[in-house]
């Protein structure tokens, strides 16, 4: 019985050996591809978990839910979070491309390709294509400098040329920005010449209030300041501002219209929400104090209604 089992085992081993010998190259290639996919997934997963833990740790130490609400050393902590996210995104791209290149080289080696000769030929071809690849090199270098100089980060609200929105991804060659209307813009890093970042340092809410010029503007200014101070003391807005509201003065006068400008220093990205809240509060306060807003169309010399 044992001899029969041994004979069956030898037959099975011989069959498997023959099958592998016949199909060794396809099997090895499939194994390399599956191994590369698994390694890529594990490394990206580890990087994502590390980034998430760092971000949560910083937010937990500040007891906040959003990056812009950080209180102690807000700029340093907020940029630490944004930069960690951005480096994590770039790191995932680097991991993927590194694994793909290594797997490709292993597959070529398994197929019996002379890698030394191939690399020599690739160097000659690369030198020949260098002039044609200038834009790609420019995109990659500009992307690297933008990340390490902390010009932008994932989650930042930016303006790049005519595009304004939130940065969703910073790639090696392309940066993705989601506009307010939901459009996803793909912007080549080498084409980013001017960049405005609304998520760094601090913001400023600017509210222009145009009223009837015949009213007591000093009283109007007092009402505006009282309304802004009352609103900014509420739980919703208290953590979003870093300064006291101030009237910057009379911005313009035309006919029966006088425009006063209110300014409030805020945390990054909070200026728009603060502006909307103050405008709503001003409408309510103006009704209480019988302050009249200016007509839609100004009355002035040469203008007829």
Backbone torsions as a table, in degrees:
resi	resn	phi	psi	omega
1	UNK	NA	-41.8	179.3
2	UNK	-65.7	-37.9	178.6
3	UNK	-65.0	-37.2	178.2
4	UNK	-66.5	-43.0	178.0
5	UNK	-60.9	-41.8	179.0
6	UNK	-63.0	-39.7	179.5
7	UNK	-65.7	-41.7	178.5
8	UNK	-63.7	-41.0	179.7
9	UNK	-62.3	-41.6	179.1
10	UNK	-65.2	-38.2	179.4
11	UNK	-64.8	-44.0	179.9
12	UNK	-62.4	-46.6	179.7
13	UNK	-61.5	-41.4	180.0
14	UNK	-65.1	-39.4	179.3
15	UNK	-64.6	-45.0	179.4
16	UNK	-63.7	-43.0	179.6
17	UNK	-61.9	-42.6	179.1
18	UNK	-65.2	-41.4	179.8
19	UNK	-63.0	-43.5	-179.0
20	UNK	-67.6	-39.9	179.9
21	UNK	-62.9	-35.2	-179.4
22	UNK	-74.2	-40.8	-174.3
23	UNK	-112.5	28.3	-174.1
24	UNK	-62.0	-43.4	-177.8
25	UNK	-64.7	-49.8	177.1
26	UNK	-60.6	-39.0	-179.5
27	UNK	-64.6	-45.0	179.8
28	UNK	-62.9	-40.0	-179.6
29	UNK	-64.3	-44.6	177.6
30	UNK	-61.7	-41.6	179.7
31	UNK	-63.6	-40.4	178.7
32	UNK	-63.7	-43.9	-179.5
33	UNK	-63.3	-46.7	179.4
34	UNK	-63.7	-41.0	178.0
35	UNK	-63.6	-39.9	178.9
36	UNK	-64.6	-42.4	178.1
37	UNK	-61.2	-43.0	-179.2
38	UNK	-66.4	-45.1	179.7
39	UNK	-63.4	-42.8	179.0
40	UNK	-60.9	-43.7	179.8
41	UNK	-63.9	-43.4	-177.9
42	UNK	-64.9	-47.0	-177.7
43	UNK	-65.6	-42.7	178.7
44	UNK	-65.6	-37.9	178.2
45	UNK	-63.5	-43.5	179.4
46	UNK	-63.8	-42.6	179.5
47	UNK	-64.4	-43.0	179.4
48	UNK	-62.0	-42.8	179.4
49	UNK	-64.9	-38.7	178.7
50	UNK	-64.0	-46.1	179.1
51	UNK	-61.2	-44.9	-179.3
52	UNK	-61.3	-41.9	179.8
53	UNK	-65.6	-39.6	178.9
54	UNK	-64.4	-46.5	-179.5
55	UNK	-61.9	-46.1	179.5
56	UNK	-63.0	-38.0	-179.2
57	UNK	-63.9	-43.2	179.4
58	UNK	-65.7	-44.6	-179.7
59	UNK	-65.9	-38.7	-179.5
60	UNK	-66.0	-38.4	179.5
61	UNK	-65.7	-26.5	179.0
62	UNK	-96.7	-8.3	-179.5
63	UNK	56.5	52.7	179.2
64	UNK	-132.0	163.5	177.7
65	UNK	-100.5	-30.4	-179.0
66	UNK	-120.7	154.7	-176.4
67	UNK	-61.8	-38.2	-174.3
68	UNK	-71.5	-9.1	-177.0
69	UNK	-94.4	3.8	-177.4
70	UNK	-62.9	137.8	-171.3
71	UNK	-104.9	-52.8	-178.7
72	UNK	-78.3	122.1	-176.6
73	UNK	45.9	58.9	-171.3
74	UNK	-57.8	-40.7	-176.2
75	UNK	-65.0	-47.4	-177.3
76	UNK	-62.5	-47.7	-177.2
77	UNK	-67.5	-43.6	-179.5
78	UNK	-63.4	-44.1	179.6
79	UNK	-68.7	-30.0	175.9
80	UNK	-61.9	-42.2	178.6
81	UNK	-65.2	-50.0	-177.9
82	UNK	-62.9	-40.3	-178.3
83	UNK	-70.0	-37.1	176.7
84	UNK	-61.8	-44.1	177.7
85	UNK	-61.4	-42.8	-177.9
86	UNK	-66.6	-46.3	178.3
87	UNK	-63.0	-33.0	175.3
88	UNK	-64.5	-41.7	178.3
89	UNK	-63.8	-47.6	178.7
90	UNK	-63.5	-39.7	178.9
91	UNK	-60.6	-38.5	178.3
92	UNK	-64.1	-39.4	176.7
93	UNK	-63.8	-43.0	-179.4
94	UNK	-64.0	-42.6	178.2
95	UNK	-59.1	-47.0	-177.6
96	UNK	-61.2	-48.3	-177.9
97	UNK	-66.8	-37.0	178.6
98	UNK	-64.0	-46.4	179.5
99	UNK	-63.0	-41.1	-179.8
100	UNK	-62.9	-44.9	-179.3
101	UNK	-64.0	-45.0	-179.8
102	UNK	-63.3	-44.8	178.8
103	UNK	-61.9	-39.6	179.7
104	UNK	-63.8	-42.8	178.2
105	UNK	-63.7	-41.3	179.0
106	UNK	-64.3	-38.4	178.6
107	UNK	-65.7	-43.2	178.0
108	UNK	-62.7	-41.3	177.4
109	UNK	-62.9	-38.0	178.9
110	UNK	-66.7	-28.6	179.0
111	UNK	-84.0	0.1	177.1
112	UNK	83.4	17.2	179.0
113	UNK	-75.4	137.7	178.5
114	UNK	-75.2	101.2	-173.9
115	UNK	-67.4	-35.8	-179.7
116	UNK	-61.6	-46.5	179.4
117	UNK	-66.7	-36.7	-179.7
118	UNK	-65.1	-43.0	179.7
119	UNK	-66.3	-37.0	177.0
120	UNK	-63.6	-44.2	178.6
121	UNK	-65.1	-39.4	179.9
122	UNK	-63.2	-36.6	177.7
123	UNK	-64.7	-40.2	178.7
124	UNK	-66.3	-43.9	179.1
125	UNK	-64.4	-40.8	179.8
126	UNK	-62.6	-39.0	177.4
127	UNK	-64.7	-37.1	178.8
128	UNK	-69.8	-31.2	-178.5
129	UNK	-92.9	2.2	-174.8
130	UNK	-58.1	-41.7	-178.9
131	UNK	-66.5	-37.7	-179.8
132	UNK	-75.2	-18.9	-177.0
133	UNK	-99.7	14.6	-177.5
134	UNK	-60.8	-39.0	-179.2
135	UNK	-64.9	-40.0	179.4
136	UNK	-64.8	-45.5	178.5
137	UNK	-61.3	-40.9	178.7
138	UNK	-62.2	-42.7	178.9
139	UNK	-61.5	-44.9	-176.6
140	UNK	-66.5	-47.2	-178.4
141	UNK	-64.5	-42.6	-179.8
142	UNK	-64.6	-38.9	177.1
143	UNK	-62.5	-41.5	179.4
144	UNK	-64.1	-44.7	-179.0
145	UNK	-65.9	-38.4	179.7
146	UNK	-61.6	-39.6	-178.2
147	UNK	-71.0	-48.6	-174.9
148	UNK	-75.5	-21.9	174.2
149	UNK	-89.1	0.7	176.8
150	UNK	59.1	40.5	178.4
151	UNK	-73.6	-31.9	177.9
152	UNK	-155.3	162.9	179.4
153	UNK	-147.6	164.3	177.7
154	UNK	-61.7	127.3	-177.9
155	UNK	97.7	-11.0	178.5
156	UNK	-71.4	147.5	171.9
157	UNK	-94.1	116.9	-172.3
158	UNK	-130.4	162.7	170.9
159	UNK	-125.6	117.9	179.5
160	UNK	-121.4	106.1	-175.3
161	UNK	63.3	-119.8	179.4
162	UNK	-96.4	2.9	-176.2
163	UNK	-102.6	127.2	175.3
164	UNK	-124.6	136.6	179.5
165	UNK	170.9	-165.1	-176.9
166	UNK	-102.9	132.3	179.4
167	UNK	-70.5	121.9	179.1
168	UNK	-101.3	-28.7	-177.0
169	UNK	-157.2	136.6	174.6
170	UNK	-116.1	103.5	-178.3
171	UNK	-92.8	178.3	178.7
172	UNK	-67.4	-33.1	-176.7
173	UNK	-117.8	-29.4	-173.1
174	UNK	-130.3	140.6	173.3
175	UNK	-108.3	134.2	-178.8
176	UNK	-104.7	127.8	-179.0
177	UNK	-124.6	126.0	178.8
178	UNK	-94.2	114.9	-179.4
179	UNK	-74.6	168.1	-177.4
180	UNK	-61.7	-32.1	-179.7
181	UNK	-84.2	5.1	177.0
182	UNK	95.9	-7.1	179.2
183	UNK	-68.4	131.6	177.7
184	UNK	-97.2	115.6	-178.6
185	UNK	-98.4	134.0	175.6
186	UNK	-106.1	115.2	-173.9
187	UNK	-118.3	122.0	177.6
188	UNK	-65.0	132.6	-177.1
189	UNK	-60.1	-35.1	-179.1
190	UNK	-69.1	-16.6	-179.8
191	UNK	-94.8	0.1	179.4
192	UNK	-85.6	99.7	-179.8
193	UNK	-100.2	-33.2	178.5
194	UNK	-129.9	128.6	-176.2
195	UNK	-136.6	125.7	174.6
196	UNK	-108.7	128.4	-177.3
197	UNK	-115.9	116.2	-179.1
198	UNK	-89.8	3.1	-175.1
199	UNK	-107.6	7.0	-178.9
200	UNK	-108.5	136.9	174.7
201	UNK	76.0	-91.7	-177.0
202	UNK	-157.1	167.4	177.0
203	UNK	-123.9	173.7	177.6
204	UNK	-140.4	123.1	175.7
205	UNK	-85.1	124.0	179.5
206	UNK	-117.1	123.0	-179.5
207	UNK	-124.6	117.0	175.3
208	UNK	-93.5	124.3	-178.5
209	UNK	-114.5	117.2	-179.1
210	UNK	-105.6	118.0	-176.5
211	UNK	-123.2	172.2	175.2
212	UNK	-65.5	125.6	-173.6
213	UNK	-68.8	-14.0	-178.1
214	UNK	-81.0	-4.8	-179.5
215	UNK	-84.5	168.3	176.8
216	UNK	-74.1	103.4	-174.8
217	UNK	-68.8	-26.5	176.2
218	UNK	-66.0	-41.6	177.0
219	UNK	-65.8	-40.8	178.3
220	UNK	-60.9	-42.1	179.3
221	UNK	-62.2	-41.3	179.3
222	UNK	-63.7	-41.8	179.1
223	UNK	-64.3	-41.4	178.8
224	UNK	-60.7	-46.3	-179.8
225	UNK	-65.2	-42.6	178.7
226	UNK	-61.6	-42.4	179.8
227	UNK	-63.8	-44.2	-178.8
228	UNK	-65.8	-43.5	-179.8
229	UNK	-64.0	-41.6	179.4
230	UNK	-62.9	-42.2	-178.5
231	UNK	-67.6	-43.1	-173.6
232	UNK	-74.1	-8.6	174.4
233	UNK	-85.6	-9.6	-179.3
234	UNK	-70.8	157.7	-178.2
235	UNK	-59.8	-32.8	-176.2
236	UNK	-68.5	-34.9	-172.3
237	UNK	-109.8	-15.9	-173.7
238	UNK	-58.4	-37.6	-177.1
239	UNK	-85.3	-1.9	-177.7
240	UNK	-99.4	-7.5	-177.7
241	UNK	-115.9	152.6	179.6
242	UNK	-125.5	4.5	-179.7
243	UNK	-150.0	174.4	-180.0
244	UNK	-88.4	145.8	176.5
245	UNK	-67.0	145.2	179.4
246	UNK	-144.1	145.4	175.2
247	UNK	-87.3	119.8	-177.4
248	UNK	-82.0	-5.3	176.3
249	UNK	119.5	-172.2	-179.9
250	UNK	-82.7	110.1	-174.1
251	UNK	-74.7	-41.1	179.3
252	UNK	-161.3	155.6	174.8
253	UNK	-135.5	129.8	178.9
254	UNK	-151.2	115.5	-179.1
255	UNK	60.6	-122.9	179.4
256	UNK	-93.5	14.0	-174.9
257	UNK	-113.8	134.1	174.8
258	UNK	-130.0	129.7	-176.5
259	UNK	-112.6	122.1	175.7
260	UNK	-105.1	143.9	-179.4
261	UNK	-114.4	126.3	175.9
262	UNK	-104.8	136.6	179.9
263	UNK	-128.0	138.0	177.2
264	UNK	-137.6	126.4	176.8
265	UNK	-79.5	131.3	-174.6
266	UNK	-127.6	174.8	171.2
267	UNK	-75.0	159.2	-178.6
268	UNK	-55.6	139.1	175.6
269	UNK	73.0	-2.6	-178.2
270	UNK	-94.7	-7.2	-173.1
271	UNK	-63.5	-35.5	-177.0
272	UNK	-71.8	-40.2	177.1
273	UNK	-65.6	-40.4	178.5
274	UNK	-64.0	-42.0	178.5
275	UNK	-58.7	-45.8	-179.1
276	UNK	-63.9	-42.5	179.9
277	UNK	-63.6	-42.7	-179.5
278	UNK	-66.3	-40.6	179.6
279	UNK	-59.6	-43.9	179.6
280	UNK	-63.9	-40.5	-180.0
281	UNK	-67.7	-36.9	179.5
282	UNK	-64.4	-39.4	178.0
283	UNK	-60.0	-41.3	-179.3
284	UNK	-68.0	-44.5	-179.1
285	UNK	-66.2	-37.1	-179.8
286	UNK	-64.9	-36.3	177.3
287	UNK	-65.5	-39.7	179.8
288	UNK	-64.4	-37.6	-175.5
289	UNK	-100.2	8.6	177.1
290	UNK	55.7	43.0	176.0
291	UNK	-92.7	129.1	-175.4
292	UNK	-96.4	130.3	171.6
293	UNK	-75.8	159.0	-178.3
294	UNK	-70.9	156.2	174.9
295	UNK	-62.6	158.1	-179.1
296	UNK	-63.0	-39.7	-179.9
297	UNK	-109.9	125.6	-178.6
298	UNK	-70.6	148.1	174.3
299	UNK	-101.7	121.9	-179.2
300	UNK	-157.2	177.1	179.8
301	UNK	-58.8	130.9	177.8
302	UNK	83.8	-1.5	-179.6
303	UNK	-113.7	123.5	-179.3
304	UNK	-115.5	145.4	178.2
305	UNK	-105.5	NA	NA
